[in-house]
Amino acid sequence: MAALNDDERIDYLLAEDHMHIIQSSEVFSFSLDAVLLAHFAYVPIKKGHILDLCTGNGVIPLLLSRRTNASIVGVEIQTRLADMAKRSVELNNLDDRLTMIHGDLKEMKTELGHSTFDVVTCNPPYFPTPAETEHNDNPHLTAARHEVYCTLEDVVKACKLHVRPGGKVAMVHRPDRLVDIIFLFRQYRIEPKRVRFVYPKYGRETNMLLIEGTRDGKEGLTILPPLYIYHADNTYTKEAEGIIYGK
């Protein structure tokens, strides 16, 4: 059993799944966006190298490990979160394939190298940094949600630095940042290839997007069918249920 801090708990990674993850309501708990990104991203099945930036408590590497035998590295700047991620890897006996690094994604070139990963994933902070008076009282939540430690451009620049030519970059974000994302992808030679919009319910506006690009890829963007999460009665749609329950 992994050692836990007073505010931590062990949850199932997915419903009816044998994997577990260390979480904290005071520091960080993963949400649906991470689950959707881990399902959406292309991964090599048998071998390869995957990098997850802004890894939090390591949820995306853990989820991806169910789909691939590739080695996976997660990078997280917050000390508590990086420690939680490392302990979650140990909890699931995945030390041979998953490595969690406490560090700044803007300063990983020496440790991770240039153009070394087949896939880079990222669930970055969504919101431009507000004035300090608008910050969450919890600094961990502020850093997870707002661009305190890194901007969207920092993230895209790091993705381009570490992914190999022809490799994939996958990200989850808010729809109102789509133009910024596509602009920065192209600025850093990541050609957008797939976009999927996520809707809470039928008839509602989209509140999340999934986007994947190829470094030095050819032009050609595919808009995938929409993903709806809930029916009108607040039950999961069949597709969402399959993703969330890991089926």
N, C-alpha and C positions, 0 to 999 in steps of 0.2 A: 504494500500500500504506500502510495506517495505521501510525503510529508506535506501538510497543508497549513497555510497561515489561517488566522482566526476568521478572516472574511471570505475564505475560499470554500469551494465545494467541488465534488466530482460529478459531472453529468455524463449521460450517454451522448456520444457525438451526434448520432442520428437516432430517431426513434427505432426501437427494435434492432439496434446495432450493438455489436460486441465491443466496439471501441469507446473509450472514455476521454474526457477532456477536463482539465482543471479550469474553473471559472470563478469569478467574483463579481457580485453586484456592486461592490465599491470600486472596482478597478476596471473590469472588462468582462463582458459576456458576448459571445458571437451572435449574429443575427442572420436573417434570411439572405441578405446580400452575399455573404460569404458562401453559403450553401449553393446559391445559384451560380456564382462565379466558378466554384469548383466543379460544378456539373457542366458548365458551358465551355470551359477552356479546353482546347485541344491538348492532349498529352500523348507522348510516345508510350506504347503499352509495355514493351519488354525491357527497354533500356534507354538511357539518356540522362540529361541533367536539367532540372527544373529549379527556378528561383522564384520565391514569393517575397515581395517587398511589402512593408507595412504589415507584417505577418500577425501582429497582435499576440494572442495566446496560442498561435500555431494552428488555428482551425483549418485553414486552407491546405497547408501541407498534409495534415492528418487526413482530410477528406480526399485529397488527390492520391494518397498512398493506397486507397481502396481501388483506384483505377489503373495504376501503373506500378511497374517494378523499378522505375527510374529513381535515381538519387535526388533528393529534394532539400534545398537550403532555404531557410526562412530568415529574414532580417527584420529586427524590431529595435527601435531606438529607446523605448521606455524600459527601464531596468526591471520593474516588476513584471511586466508583460513578457519580456524575454525569458525571465526565470520561470514563469508559469508555462511557457511554451516548451522549454527544455524538460521540465518535469512531466509534462503531458506526453512528450515523446518517450521518455523513460517508462512512464506508466503503461504505455502500449507496446513496449519492447520493440521499438522501431529505431533504435540508436544506430543500427547498421545502414539505414537508408536515409534518415532524416537528421539534419543538423540545424540547430537554431543558433543564430548569431546575434549578440547584443551589439548594435552599431547603427551608424547613420548611413542611410542609403546614398547620401551624397559623397561618402568617403569610403566606398567599398572597392574601388578599382584595384588597390594593392592586394586585398584579401581574396577577392572573387575573380579578378582578371577581366580581360576585355574580350567580348564576343565568345563567351564560354558556355552559354546555356542554350538549350534547344527551345525552352519555353520560359517566359517570365510572366507571372501573374501579379496583380496588385489590387487590393481593396483600399484605396487611399482616403485620406480625409476629404470630405466632400465640400466643405465651405471655406471660402476665403477668410483669412484671419480677421475676426471682428476686433473692435476696440476692447481693451481689457475689461471694461465695464459690462461687456456683453458675454464674457466668458462664463462657462459653467463653473459653479463653485468647486466642482471636482476636477482637478487638473488632468487626471487620467482621461476623463471623458472629453475635456476640451481638446487635448492632443489627438484623440482618436477621430474627432469630428471636424476639427478646424485645422487649417494649414499653418500650424504653429511651427512645426519642425521641418516641414517641406511643403513646397507649392506643387501644383499640378505639373508645372514645367520641370521641376526637380525630379518628379516621379518619371515622367516620360523620358527625360534625358538619361536617367539611370537605367530604364528599361532598354533603351537603344544601346547604351554602353555595354550591357552585359549579355544581351541576346546575340546569337550568331546570325550572320547573313542568311536569310531564308527562314529564320526562327520566328516563333509566334509570341506576340504580346497580348495578353487578355486582361481586361479591366472591368470593374463594375463601378458605376457612378450615377449621378443624377442627370436626367434628361436636359436640364437647363445648362449643363456644361458641355453638351455635345459638340457645339461649334468650336469651343476651346480645345476639346480633346482632338478632334479631327485636324484642326490647325496645327497643334503641337505634334501630333503623330507625323504629319507630313514634313513639318520643319525638321524633325529628327529622323527622317527617312524610314518611318514605319507606315506602310500603306494600309489604310483601313480596308478590311476584307469582309467582316461579318458584324452586323449590328442586330441586336434583339431588344425590343422594348418590353418592359414588364409592367403589367397593370394590376392594381389591387383587385378590381372587379370589372365585369363587363359594363361599359358605359361610363367608366371613370377615366380620368386622365392618367397617362403613364407616370409612374413615380420612380422608375429605376431603368437603367439601360445597361446592357452587356455589350462590350465591343472587343473585337479581336483584330489585330493587324499583323502584317508580315514585314519584317525588316527587309528593305530593298525589294519589296514585292512589286508586282505589276498592278496597274490600275484595275479596279473592278470590285465594286462594293455590293454585297448581298444583304438585303433587309429581310431578316427571317420572320416567320409568323409570330404574332404577339404571344406572350406568355401571360395567362391570367391566373391569379393566385386563389381567389375565392369566388364561389358562387354567391348569388344574392342572399342566401340563407347563412352565409359565413362559413360554410363547409369548403374544404379544399377542392379545387378542380382535380380531375384525374391526373393531369400532367404534373401539377404542383405537388400533389400527394406522393406521386412516384419519386420526385426529386427529394422532397423533404424526408420521406421515410427510407430513402436509400434503396429503392426497388428498381 
